[in-house]
Amino acid sequence: MKTLPVALQVYSIREEAAKDFKGTMEKVKALGYDGVELAGLYDIPACEIKKILDEVGLVAISAHVSELMNGGKELSEIFDDYLTIGVKYIVVPYLGEGMRPGDEGFDAILAKMADIGTKAREKGLTLLYHNHDFEFNKMPDGTYGLDYMYANTTPDQLQTELDTCWVNVGGENPAEYVKKYTGRAPVVHLKDFEGSKSEQMYELIGIKQEKKEVENTFRFRPVGHGKQNFPAILEAAVEAGASWVVVEQDQWYDTPALECAKMSREYLKSLGW
């Protein structure tokens, strides 16, 4: 059975990484991860991030970069930082309200993303988009917003980092959606959950919402400890030509973040990954 290298999205252990980046990376390596997907640099120079990861023995395969669409840094500075670190993929991690499929002016947002992707490609980087569930809202032409994004950009401009949890929450089969983007899905996010879609679930990823009196049954879980069918998802990732899978857990509860990361890795090892 073919397998792929497994990375951990550093957002999953963000509090530990912020306190002691090198020590936390050593722990990630000891858990059996092959690489990491960065989510910020914690005010550490890019050259130092590179040095730490090289010393620890982790590959920085990709990075979530909120500044790509939200500003705060020049594109040239962003590209230089991540080229120094050695990442292959830079990722648009989230679109705020007013920027999403179906919002007024979304075509302009998509054009901006395509332009960033073109410029990234010229530097040797590939731009990916990391979905949530709101991309499964329907566009005027009847297609999902996520499919609209890829239909209106080229693979050279934009590729996909499918988050399999949010695909499921959006009402689609994660494994089938990964296969749908064969050749355009180099990195696949492995994320597990329990419960069902809730109006309050975005509070769990740090997005402030108006409080409503609704029962919130949605909870993120370590990979293999929720409702996802990971054998099918992993098989689909291989079939789709992915290069990496990335474990991500946006929030944790009674179990510490690093222990959750360990549980996810141990589950994947039990499948031969």
N, C-alpha and C positions, 0 to 999 in steps of 0.2 A: 504494500500500500504506500503510495506516494504521500509524503507529508510536506509541510511548509515550515519555515522558521516562525517562531512565536515571539512577538514583542508585547510590551506592556505600555499602555498609554499613561504617561506620568501624571496626568490629571487625576488618575485613580488613587494616587498616593501623594497628592499635592502638598499636604501639610508636612509630611515627613521630608519631602524633597526641598521645601522652602527652608526648613531648619538645618538640614545637613544633606546637601545634594550628593556629595561623593559617597558618604556613608550609606545613603539610601540606595544609590546605584549599585553599591557592593552587595547589598541585601537582595536587590532585584536579580542580579547575576546568580547569587547563591540559590535562589528559588528555581533556577533553570530557564530563565528567559534568555533569548538570543539577542534581543534588541529592545529599544524603547522608541516610543513616539513622543516627542517633546510637546509640552503645552506651556510655553513661556521659558525664559532663561534665568529667572530668579536673580536678576541684576548681576549675573556672572558673565564675564566676557566670553564671546563665542569661542575664542581660541582656548580658553580654560575649560569650557564644556567639552570641547573636542579632546583635550588632554585627559580629562577625567574619564570619559567614556572609553578612550583607547586603553588607559591603564586598567580599567575595570574589566574590559573585554566585552563591551556591549556595542552593538551597531545602532547608530541613530538613523533609523530608516526614514522617518518622516517627522513633520512638526505641524501642529495646529497653530495657526498664526492669525489672531483676530484682527491685527492691524492691516491685513490685506484689504479688507473691505471697510474697516472702521476708521482708518487713518491712524495718525500718531507716529508713524515712521515713514520715511521715503522708501519706495520700492527698492531702490538701489541698495539702501542700507539693509533691508530685510534679506534681499538676495545674497549680499555679501556675508551676512552673519551665518546663514544656513549653508552656504557653500563652504565656509570655513569649517563648520561642524561636520560637513560631509553628508547631509541628508540628500535623499534623492527626490522626495516628494514634499511639497508644501501644501497645506490644506486650509481651505476656508471652512472653519469649524461650525459656523452658526450664522444665520441671518436674522437680525432683529425685526421687530414689527415695522412695517412700511417698506421692507426690502424683500419680502417673501413672494413666492409665486402667487399670483392673483392680486397682489397689491398694485396700486397705480404706479406706473413707472418701472415695473419689474423688468421690462425688456431692456431698459437702460442699465439696470443693475446687472443683468445677464451679459450685456455688451461690455460692461466694465470688467466683469469676471473673465470674459473671453480675452480681453486686451491684456489683463494681468497674466493669464495663462500663456499667451503668445510671447510676452516679454520674459516670462520665466523659462519657457522652452529655449529661447535664444541664449539663456545663461546655463542651460544644462539641467534645469529643474523641471519637474512635472507638477502641474496644479491639479489637486483633487478637491472634490466637494464632499463634505460629511453631512449627511442628511439627519433630520429628526422626523417627526411624523407629519408636520404641517405641509411638507412637500407632496403629500398624498391628497391634498385638496385638488379639486378638478379645475382646469383652466377653461376658458371660453370654448376652446375647440374640443373639449370633452376628455382630454388626456390629463393624467396626473402632472402636477407641477414638476416633479422630479424627472419624468420622461420628457417633458417639454424642454427642460434645461439641456438635456443631452441631445435632443433632436435639433436644437437651435445653436449648438456649438459643435466644434469638431473635436475628435480625440486629441489632436495636437494642442487644442486650447484648454480642454477640461476633461478629466477622467473622474471616476467615481470611487469614493471610499464609502461603501454601503455599510451603514450601521444596522446590523441585523435585528437588534431590539426594536428600533424605531420603525423598521419596515413592518415588523409584526404588529406593533401598535397601530400603524397606519392601515392595517387591514389586509396585508399581502403576505404571501409565503416567502420567508427570507431566502431559503435555498433556491427557489425558482427565480427570485429577483436577482440573486447573485449570478445565476446562469444566464439570465437575460442580458447581462452586461459583460458577457464573455469577451475578453480582449480589451476591455475598458475598465476593469476592476482589479488593479494591481495590489490593492490593500483592502482587506475585509475586516470590519470590526466585529469582534465576538463580544456580545453583551447579553446578559440574562436578566430575567425579571419574573416577578410573580404578580398576581392580581390583574387588573384591567385598567384601561384608559380612564384617567380622572382629570377633572378640570383643574385640579391643584398639582398635577404631577410635575409641572415645570418648576415649582418651588424646589424640587429635589435636585435640580441642576443650577440652582442659584438665580433663577429668573423670578423677580418679584411679581406677584399677582395679587389682585384683589381677593381678600379672603371670602370664601363662600362656605356655607354650611352643607358640605357634601362629604360623604364617606370616601376617604382616599385609601384604596386597597393596593395601589401600585407601589411596588418596591423593587429596587435594583437588587440583584443577587449575584454571587460569584458564578462564573461560567460552570454550567453543569448542575446548578443547584436551583434552577427555576424551571420555566416551562418551555424553553427553546429546544428544538431538535438539532443538537449540534453535530451528531454524525452526518446528517443530511447537509447541514450548512458547510461543514468542513469538506465533504466530498464535492459540493458545488464550487467551493473556492478553488480546489485543485482543477476541476473541470473548466472553470472560467479563466484559468491561466494566471491566477493571483500569484504574487511573489511572497507576500507576507500575510499573516493574520495577526491582529492586534487585540489583546484583551483590554476591555475598558469597563470600569464600574463607577458610575458618576457619583454615587453616594453609598455610604455604609451605615450600619446601625449599631447593633450590639457587638459586632465583630470588628476588630481594628482593620484598617485599610490594608496593611501589609499581609495580615492573615487572610483576608479575602483574596488578595493577589496570589497567595500560596495555594488556597483552595482551588482557584481557577486553573493554576498551572498543574496541580496534581491531577485534577480531572482530565485535562488534556493529555497528560502523560499516560493515564489509564486507558486512553484511546489509541495509544501509540504515537502521540504527538509530543 
